Every structure is written in structure tokens, then in C-alpha cells.
Amino acid sequence: MAWSTPIYTPASGKFCSSTRIPRTPQSRRLIAPRDTFIRQREVTEDGYRGLLKKTWILYSLSPLYNFKTDTVSLKKYARSLDNAFSSERRPTLEESGPPEKCEFNVYEGLKFHESDNDALQIQVKEENVSGRGSTIVLTALFLCVNVDNVVPDNLSSHFRYYPVIMVTGTKSRTEVLLNWIERHFDCHSSPLTFNNADMQWMLACWCSQLEGTITMPVLLRYSVSEFCDGISTIDIRCEAPFCKELWDRLNGKEKVEADAEDVNRFVKAIESHHEYAMKILFSKLNLSEVGTSVAYVSKMGKLKLFSSENIYMALSFVCVAAQNRFQQLARH
């Protein structure tokens, strides 16, 4: 069965096609295809160093109109964004600071499938007061990792889809950047948040890949503010080897993909164990934060990456969640 796929843009409203919207995936790949991953790592000499151990704020994006990644276009975008920061300086940024300089570049090593768009990096730099060198004050990455293209074939030459842009930088500069993106590419951005099912998927699947990266405990943080006065969260902390062993015992060591049953089985086992020990019904609560040696994520859209070996799994889960949210909105 096929149905209409509306794509919304702020200025043009919506347009439709007969392309089917895929359902929320019942299974997700845990590791990138080996040959693809090796090839990507070969072109990324620093092992994704610029992505790791930074706190990123995640935003979802609708398809960008007339967005191009050739060198000439990227230089034009950089000049335009320079002007946007200059025009917003007085009302929103520090007047006394030096002007920002923007750079757009394709970020190598994050294209794991032929259908993925090349990742794009924006860096905003500010000249040091000493006049020697500059400091990066904002970094943003447009991501498209392992998602279906929601743009109909007959419109693919006009629209490019990046489900996620992740940003590290001040709130004021982030607002300037997002406003500029919306204005120039007729798209919509919004904070990316995660529901309890998303958090459980990331917890379970990240724990399945802890072998070789076991350096910190696994954190499950539950929100209880609506049930308890004076207490906002309750934590469960587990040793990473325990979580890895539990996953292997319940679901097997050699899984390339995980499905909803695998995830539910794993989460239920952890929660049941701690419900018995702590007399708290964790299965009735919602996860607000999850932390593993692969990555940390909060339901409000904060992400911190720790493992270059598992960069595919961490970013693909984020992109799939954003795509699912966009498709749900498009149905209404």
C-alpha cells in the first residue's frame, strides 16, 4: 500500500509524492558493514578525534532546498554566514569581540552507505585577542547516517536531507546558525528529543558493543520528578562487563542486527534485577539519560561520543530517531 508523503518547508508549505513512508524499523544494524567501515576509517586519519568527548546538542532538520556541497557553493555559504553573524552581533553577541569567520567543509569518514549524503562540517572561528591564530567557538555537523531518503525521486535534485545537525557552541551563536539555515534553505529545525523507546534502544544496543571499550560503568538515569517531591532522578549504575555478559547470554554474541524483542528482553532483565534489590518499579519509569563507553545521551538531545569504533552505531541511531519523528509529523 502506498500513500502520500508530504514534505513541509516554512515558505512553500508542503508538496506530496506517492513514495511510501517506511515504518519505524523493527530491527537495527549494530555495526557498519566491515568493508565500508574500514574504507571510511582510512580516510579519517584522526579517528574522529574532533567528534569525541564533546557535548553536542542535537537538532532535527527537514529537507534543505537547493543545498549543494560543491566547493564554490560552500565558500558562498561561508561568506553569507559571516554576514549573518555580523548583522546579529549588536543585538545578540558581544560587541567588543572580534568578528567570526566561518568555514564549510565535507567531513570525511561518516558516509557508510551509498545513499547517505556526505556529512558536512561548519566551523565558526574567532580571532584571538593577541592577533595570533584563532579559536573555534562553534562546530556543527550535518549528518545522514543509515537513513532512508524521505525526498521523492522527482524532487531529489532540489532537496537534500540531513535528519540531524549536531552543534557545540554558545546558545546565541547556535540560534544565529539555525536561523540562517532555515532562511536560506527553506527548512525547519527543532530540538531533537528522545522518547523512552529510543532511550531503551540506545541503552541495549550500545551495551551489546562494549567489548574492547569497557572503561566506565553503564548509567541508567530515570526521571521521577512527577512522582516524588524533592527528587528529580534515580540512578542505576552497572559494571560494563556485567551488561555485556547479560546481552550475550540473552541474545547471543554474534548478532549483527537487533530487534525490539532483543531490546525489551535486555532492558527487562536489568530493571527486574534492580527492582528486586532496590524495591523500586523501574519498569514504570522513563529513562532520562543513558551512559555507556560507546556514548552518553539524554532525552533532551545531548550527546557525547566516546568510541571511534562505534561511531556508526551511535550516529545511525540518532539519525533514525530523527527520521522517524519527521515521518510521524509528515503523516499528519
C-alpha positions in Angstrom: 0.0 0.0 0.0 1.3 3.5 -0.9 0.3 6.8 0.5 1.1 10.5 0.0 4.3 11.8 1.6 4.1 15.5 2.5 7.3 17.4 3.0 6.9 20.7 4.8 9.0 23.8 4.3 8.4 27.1 6.1 7.9 29.2 2.9 6.4 26.8 0.4 4.1 24.8 2.6 4.0 21.2 1.5 4.4 19.1 -1.5 3.5 15.4 -2.0 4.5 12.3 -3.8 3.3 8.7 -4.0 6.5 7.5 -2.3 5.8 5.1 0.6 7.0 6.2 4.0 8.8 3.3 5.7 7.5 2.2 9.0 9.6 2.5 12.2 12.3 -0.1 11.7 11.7 -3.3 13.7 15.4 -4.1 13.6 18.6 -2.0 13.5 22.1 -2.8 12.5 24.6 -2.8 15.3 27.8 -2.5 13.3 28.7 -0.9 9.9 29.4 -3.3 7.0 33.1 -4.2 7.7 34.5 -3.2 4.3 32.7 0.1 4.4 33.9 0.9 7.9 37.5 0.1 7.1 37.3 2.3 4.0 35.8 5.2 6.0 38.5 4.9 8.7 41.2 5.0 6.1 40.1 8.5 5.0 39.8 9.6 8.6 43.3 9.7 10.0 42.5 11.2 13.3 39.9 8.5 14.2 37.0 11.0 14.6 39.0 12.9 17.2 37.1 16.1 16.6 33.8 14.3 17.4 34.7 12.5 20.6 34.4 13.7 24.2 32.5 16.8 23.4 28.9 17.7 24.4 26.8 18.0 21.3 23.2 19.4 21.2 21.1 17.7 18.6 18.5 19.3 16.3 16.4 17.7 13.6 16.1 19.2 10.1 13.5 19.0 7.4 14.9 18.6 3.8 17.0 21.5 2.7 16.1 23.2 -0.6 18.7 23.9 -3.2 21.5 22.9 -0.8 24.8 22.0 -2.5 28.2 20.7 -1.3 30.5 21.7 -4.1 33.4 23.9 -3.2 32.1 27.1 -4.8 28.7 26.7 -3.0 30.4 26.0 0.4 32.5 29.2 0.1 29.4 31.2 -0.8 27.6 29.8 2.2 30.6 30.7 4.5 30.5 34.3 3.3 26.8 34.5 3.8 27.0 33.1 7.3 29.8 35.5 8.1 27.4 38.3 7.2 24.7 36.8 9.4 26.9 36.8 12.4 28.0 40.4 11.7 24.4 41.6 11.4 23.3 39.9 14.6 26.4 40.9 16.6 24.9 44.0 18.3 21.6 42.6 19.5 22.8 39.1 20.4 26.6 38.8 20.7 29.3 40.6 22.5 30.0 43.8 20.7 33.6 44.0 21.8 34.7 40.6 20.5 36.4 40.1 17.2 34.3 39.1 14.2 33.5 35.4 13.4 34.9 33.7 10.4 33.0 30.6 9.1 34.3 27.6 7.2 32.2 24.9 5.5 33.8 21.5 4.7 32.8 18.0 3.8 33.6 15.8 6.8 35.2 12.6 5.6 34.5 9.2 7.1 30.8 9.4 8.0 29.3 8.1 4.8 28.7 4.4 5.5 26.1 3.8 2.7 26.0 4.9 -0.9 22.6 6.5 -0.3 23.9 8.6 2.6 24.7 12.2 2.0 28.2 13.3 2.7 28.5 14.7 6.2 29.1 18.5 6.3 31.0 20.4 9.0 30.7 24.1 9.8 33.3 25.7 12.0 33.0 29.2 13.3 36.3 30.8 14.4 37.1 33.9 16.4 40.5 35.6 16.1 42.4 35.6 19.3 42.8 38.9 21.2 46.6 38.6 20.8 46.1 38.6 17.0 47.9 35.2 16.7 45.7 32.4 15.4 42.0 31.8 16.1 39.8 29.8 18.4 36.9 27.6 17.3 33.8 28.9 19.0 31.1 26.8 17.3 31.2 23.5 15.4 28.2 22.0 13.6 27.8 18.7 11.7 25.1 17.9 9.2 24.5 14.1 9.5 22.9 11.5 7.3 23.9 8.0 8.6 21.9 4.9 7.5 18.5 6.5 6.9 16.0 6.2 4.1 15.8 9.3 1.9 12.4 10.9 2.5 12.7 13.1 -0.6 10.8 11.7 -3.6 12.9 10.8 -6.6 11.3 13.5 -8.8 12.4 16.2 -6.2 15.8 14.8 -5.2 17.7 17.2 -7.4 16.1 20.1 -5.5 16.2 18.9 -1.9 18.9 17.3 0.3 18.0 15.5 3.5 20.1 15.7 6.7 17.9 14.4 9.5 20.3 15.7 12.2 22.5 18.7 12.8 24.6 18.5 16.0 26.1 21.6 17.4 28.6 22.5 20.1 28.8 26.2 20.9 27.0 29.0 22.7 23.3 29.3 22.6 23.4 32.7 20.9 25.6 31.6 18.1 23.6 28.4 17.6 20.4 30.5 17.2 22.1 32.6 14.6 23.3 29.5 12.7 19.9 27.7 12.8 18.0 30.9 11.8 20.4 31.3 8.8 19.9 27.7 7.8 16.1 28.0 7.9 16.1 31.3 6.0 18.5 30.2 3.2 17.3 26.6 2.6 13.6 26.9 3.3 13.7 24.3 6.0 12.7 23.8 9.6 14.9 23.0 12.6 13.8 21.9 16.0 15.4 20.4 19.1 15.7 16.6 18.8 14.4 14.8 21.9 14.1 11.1 22.5 11.2 9.0 23.9 11.6 6.1 26.3 11.7 3.6 23.5 14.5 5.5 21.8 16.5 5.5 25.1 16.0 1.8 25.6 17.2 1.0 22.1 20.3 3.0 22.6 21.0 1.5 26.0 20.6 -2.1 24.9 22.4 -1.8 21.6 25.3 0.2 22.9 25.8 -2.3 25.7 25.9 -5.0 23.1 29.1 -3.5 21.7 31.0 -2.8 24.9 33.7 -5.4 24.4 37.1 -3.7 23.9 35.7 -0.3 25.1 34.9 -1.2 28.7 36.2 1.8 30.7 33.2 3.2 32.6 30.1 2.0 34.3 26.8 1.9 32.5 24.3 4.6 33.7 20.6 4.4 33.6 19.0 7.6 35.0 15.2 7.6 35.5 13.0 10.7 35.8 10.9 10.7 39.0 10.1 14.4 39.4 6.4 13.9 38.6 6.1 11.2 41.3 8.4 12.4 44.1 8.7 15.9 45.6 12.4 16.9 46.1 13.8 14.1 44.0 14.2 14.5 40.2 16.1 11.4 39.2 17.1 7.9 40.4 20.2 6.2 39.0 21.2 2.6 38.3 24.9 2.0 37.7 26.1 -1.3 36.4 29.6 -2.6 35.6 30.1 -2.7 31.8 31.3 -6.3 31.8 28.1 -7.4 33.5 25.9 -5.6 30.9 27.9 -7.1 28.0 27.7 -10.6 29.5 24.0 -10.2 30.1 23.4 -9.1 26.5 25.4 -12.1 25.2 23.6 -14.5 27.4 20.2 -13.3 26.5 20.7 -12.5 22.8 23.9 -14.2 21.6 27.4 -12.8 20.8 27.3 -12.8 17.0 24.3 -10.5 16.3 24.8 -8.0 13.5 21.2 -6.7 13.9 19.0 -6.3 17.0 15.2 -6.2 17.1 12.6 -5.0 19.6 12.4 -8.3 21.3 16.2 -8.3 21.9 16.0 -4.8 23.4 12.9 -5.5 25.6 14.5 -8.7 26.9 17.7 -6.9 27.9 16.1 -3.9 29.5 13.6 -6.0 31.4 16.4 -8.2 32.8 18.3 -5.2 34.1 15.2 -3.4 35.5 13.8 -6.6 37.1 17.2 -7.3 38.9 17.3 -3.8 40.4 13.6 -3.7 41.2 14.2 -6.7 43.4 17.2 -5.2 45.0 16.0 -1.6 45.4 12.2 -2.1 45.7 11.6 0.5 43.0 9.5 -0.3 39.9 11.9 1.0 37.3 9.7 -0.6 34.6 7.1 2.1 35.4 9.6 5.0 35.0 11.1 6.6 31.9 14.8 6.9 31.2 16.1 10.4 31.0 19.8 9.7 30.5 21.8 6.7 29.4 25.6 6.5 29.6 27.9 3.8 28.2 31.5 3.6 27.0 30.0 4.0 23.5 28.2 7.2 24.1 26.1 9.3 26.6 22.7 10.6 25.6 19.9 12.5 27.3 16.3 12.5 26.3 16.6 16.3 25.8 19.0 15.8 23.0 22.5 16.0 24.5 25.1 13.5 23.0 28.6 12.8 24.0 30.6 10.2 21.9 33.4 8.2 23.4 34.2 5.4 21.0 35.5 5.9 17.4 35.0 2.1 16.8 31.2 2.5 17.5 30.7 5.9 15.8 28.4 4.3 13.2 26.0 2.8 15.7 25.8 5.9 17.9 25.1 8.3 15.0 22.9 6.0 13.0 20.5 5.5 16.0 20.3 9.3 16.4 19.6 9.8 12.7 17.0 7.1 12.6 15.2 8.5 15.6 15.1 12.0 13.9 13.9 10.5 10.6 11.1 8.6 12.4 10.0 11.8 14.1 9.9 13.7 10.8 7.9 10.9 9.2 5.4 11.0 12.0 4.9 14.7 11.5 4.6 14.3 7.8 1.7 11.9 8.2 -0.4 14.5 9.9 
